[in-house]
Structure formats: structure tokens, C-alpha cells
Amino acid sequence: MTESTIPFATTIHVRDSCLCLHTQRAARVLARRFDTALRPAGLTNEQYSLLMALNRPVPPQMKEVAALLGADRTTLTAAFKPLVRQGLVEVQPDAEDARIRRPALTPLGQARLAAALPLWTEAHAVLEQELIETDPAQLRRGLNSLSATPAAPAPALCDVQEER
């Protein structure tokens, strides 16, 4: 064994204890699970999250959606393209500043989201039941604390002020 070789025992330790690895694996499993649940509505879990992020009284700025979903704007723009092609989302320039883009649900997008909600609700309830020994609220708080940084706290949907 050379000096730069890492012992196999270290690999086993990382495999068994790495929070990042376990979170990534869990995220992939959850993504596949919700993709399957939402398939009858014609959405992926990512598309469902995008549409739900747009379900508000006033269309948000792209940067607000990016912050909510923990994505960069370039990735978000690419993710919106299929939804725009399907007629579920339209992206308009801001009325006061044309450099600002505001994605919004179309009536078809609202209908698709409404069709997906019961599917998501059922899948989510089943998941929470499986995690009965884990407090789902505590789990969400822990995950949210990891995704927040001092410069940009993770926004919650309930923190969005309704404009009347």
C-alpha cells in the first residue's frame, strides 16, 4: 500500500457515517418516489415544486423562486423551458423593469397543479407515516437549517407576503 492510499476501513467509515452521502441517497430515493406519484398528473417532482413555487397572488421574480428552491437562476431558467412549451408557465418581463423576469402559472398550469396536489398529498402522507419514529417537523427544521446561509436564509412559502 502506498502512502497516498486510503485504507478501505476509511471508505467503510465514510459510507456508514457521511451525512452528505446519506442525504444525497435519500434525496434520490424521494425524487424517484414523488416522480412516480406525480406521473399520472404529467409532472415530475421538480416540475411540481416549480409550479407550487409560482402559486401565489403576484408572480414572483425569478430570483425569488431561485432562492426558495435553492437553485441558481440559470438552472431555473432551463427547468422552466419545458413548462413554458407545455403551456403551464409563462414568463413575462416586470412591468417596471424589463430586465426582471416574472414566471407565472397559466390557467393550464393551475389546473395541472390542482390535479397533482392530491397525488402529492397522498404520497407525502404515506412518507410521513413511514417516518413515524422521526418527527417530520424536526426533520424539516434540520434540513432547512442546513440549506440556510447567513447571507441568504432559506425562505419559507409562509414567509411570502400576500399583496392585496
C-alpha positions as CSV (number, residue, x, y, z in Angstrom):
1,M,0.0,0.0,0.0
2,T,1.4,3.4,-1.0
3,E,1.5,6.4,1.3
4,S,-1.4,8.1,-0.6
5,T,-3.7,5.1,-0.5
6,I,-6.6,5.5,1.8
7,P,-7.4,2.4,3.9
8,F,-10.6,0.5,3.0
9,A,-11.7,0.9,6.6
10,T,-11.9,4.7,5.9
11,T,-14.1,4.0,2.9
12,I,-16.4,1.9,5.1
13,H,-16.4,4.7,7.8
14,V,-17.4,7.3,5.2
15,R,-20.0,5.1,3.7
16,D,-21.6,4.5,7.1
17,S,-21.3,8.0,8.6
18,C,-21.2,10.6,5.8
19,L,-24.3,12.9,6.2
20,C,-23.8,14.2,2.7
21,L,-23.8,10.8,1.1
22,H,-26.9,9.7,3.1
23,T,-28.7,12.9,2.3
24,Q,-27.9,12.5,-1.5
25,R,-29.1,8.9,-1.5
26,A,-32.3,9.8,0.4
27,A,-32.9,12.7,-2.0
28,R,-32.6,10.5,-5.0
29,V,-35.0,7.9,-3.5
30,L,-37.5,10.6,-2.6
31,A,-37.3,12.2,-6.0
32,R,-38.0,8.9,-7.7
33,R,-40.8,8.2,-5.3
34,F,-42.5,11.5,-5.9
35,D,-41.8,11.3,-9.7
36,T,-43.8,8.0,-9.7
37,A,-46.6,9.5,-7.6
38,L,-46.9,12.6,-9.8
39,R,-46.7,10.8,-13.1
40,P,-50.5,10.5,-13.5
41,A,-50.6,14.3,-13.5
42,G,-47.9,14.5,-16.1
43,L,-45.4,16.1,-13.8
44,T,-42.0,15.3,-12.2
45,N,-41.4,16.2,-8.6
46,E,-39.1,19.1,-9.8
47,Q,-41.9,20.4,-12.0
48,Y,-44.4,20.1,-9.2
49,S,-42.1,22.1,-6.9
50,L,-41.6,24.8,-9.6
51,L,-45.4,25.1,-10.2
52,M,-46.1,25.2,-6.5
53,A,-43.5,27.9,-6.1
54,L,-45.4,30.0,-8.6
55,N,-48.8,29.5,-6.9
56,R,-49.1,33.0,-5.3
57,P,-51.2,36.1,-5.8
58,V,-48.4,38.0,-7.6
59,P,-45.9,36.4,-10.0
60,P,-42.5,36.3,-8.3
61,Q,-39.2,37.5,-9.6
62,M,-37.0,34.7,-10.9
63,K,-34.5,35.3,-8.1
64,E,-37.3,34.8,-5.5
65,V,-38.1,31.4,-7.0
66,A,-34.4,30.5,-7.2
67,A,-33.9,31.4,-3.5
68,L,-37.0,29.4,-2.5
69,L,-35.9,26.3,-4.4
70,G,-32.2,26.6,-3.6
71,A,-31.3,26.8,-7.3
72,D,-29.4,29.2,-9.4
73,R,-31.2,31.3,-12.0
74,T,-29.6,29.6,-15.0
75,T,-30.7,26.2,-13.8
76,L,-34.2,27.6,-13.0
77,T,-34.5,29.1,-16.5
78,A,-33.7,25.8,-18.1
79,A,-36.1,24.0,-15.8
80,F,-38.9,26.4,-16.8
81,K,-38.5,25.8,-20.6
82,P,-40.4,22.5,-20.8
83,L,-43.2,24.0,-18.6
84,V,-43.4,27.0,-20.9
85,R,-43.5,24.7,-24.0
86,Q,-46.3,22.8,-22.4
87,G,-48.3,26.0,-21.8
88,L,-48.1,25.6,-18.0
89,V,-46.0,28.7,-17.3
90,E,-45.5,32.0,-19.0
91,V,-42.5,34.2,-18.3
92,Q,-43.2,37.9,-18.6
93,P,-40.9,40.9,-18.1
94,D,-41.6,43.0,-15.0
95,A,-43.9,46.0,-15.6
96,E,-41.4,48.4,-14.1
97,D,-38.1,46.9,-15.1
98,A,-37.9,44.8,-18.3
99,R,-34.7,43.1,-17.1
100,I,-36.6,41.4,-14.3
101,R,-38.4,38.2,-15.4
102,R,-41.6,37.0,-13.6
103,P,-42.8,33.5,-14.2
104,A,-46.5,32.8,-13.7
105,L,-48.8,29.9,-13.8
106,T,-51.2,29.8,-16.8
107,P,-54.7,28.5,-16.3
108,L,-53.5,25.2,-17.7
109,G,-50.6,25.2,-15.2
110,Q,-53.1,25.9,-12.3
111,A,-55.2,23.0,-13.5
112,R,-52.2,20.7,-13.7
113,L,-51.1,21.7,-10.3
114,A,-54.5,21.2,-8.9
115,A,-54.6,17.7,-10.4
116,A,-51.2,16.9,-8.9
117,L,-52.0,18.1,-5.4
118,P,-54.0,15.1,-4.2
119,L,-51.3,12.8,-5.6
120,W,-48.6,14.7,-3.7
121,T,-50.7,14.8,-0.6
122,E,-51.2,11.0,-0.6
123,A,-47.5,10.3,-1.3
124,H,-46.5,12.8,1.4
125,A,-48.8,11.3,4.0
126,V,-47.5,7.8,3.3
127,L,-43.9,9.0,3.6
128,E,-44.7,10.8,6.9
129,Q,-46.3,7.6,8.2
130,E,-43.2,5.6,7.3
131,L,-41.1,8.2,9.2
132,I,-43.4,8.0,12.2
133,E,-40.4,7.5,14.6
134,T,-38.9,10.7,13.2
135,D,-40.7,13.9,14.0
136,P,-41.4,15.3,10.4
137,A,-41.4,18.9,11.7
138,Q,-38.0,18.3,13.4
139,L,-36.7,16.7,10.2
140,R,-37.8,19.7,8.1
141,R,-36.3,22.2,10.6
142,G,-33.0,20.3,10.4
143,L,-33.0,20.2,6.6
144,N,-34.0,23.9,6.4
145,S,-31.2,24.9,8.8
146,L,-28.7,23.2,6.5
147,S,-30.0,25.0,3.4
148,A,-29.9,28.4,5.0
149,T,-26.7,30.5,5.0
150,P,-26.2,33.7,6.9
151,A,-26.2,35.7,3.6
152,A,-29.3,34.1,2.2
153,P,-31.7,32.4,4.7
154,A,-34.0,29.8,3.1
155,P,-37.3,31.4,2.5
156,A,-40.5,29.6,3.5
157,L,-43.6,29.9,1.5
158,C,-45.5,31.1,4.5
159,D,-43.0,34.0,4.8
160,V,-44.1,35.4,1.4
161,Q,-46.3,38.3,2.0
162,E,-49.5,38.4,0.0
163,E,-50.0,41.5,-2.0
164,R,-53.6,42.8,-1.9
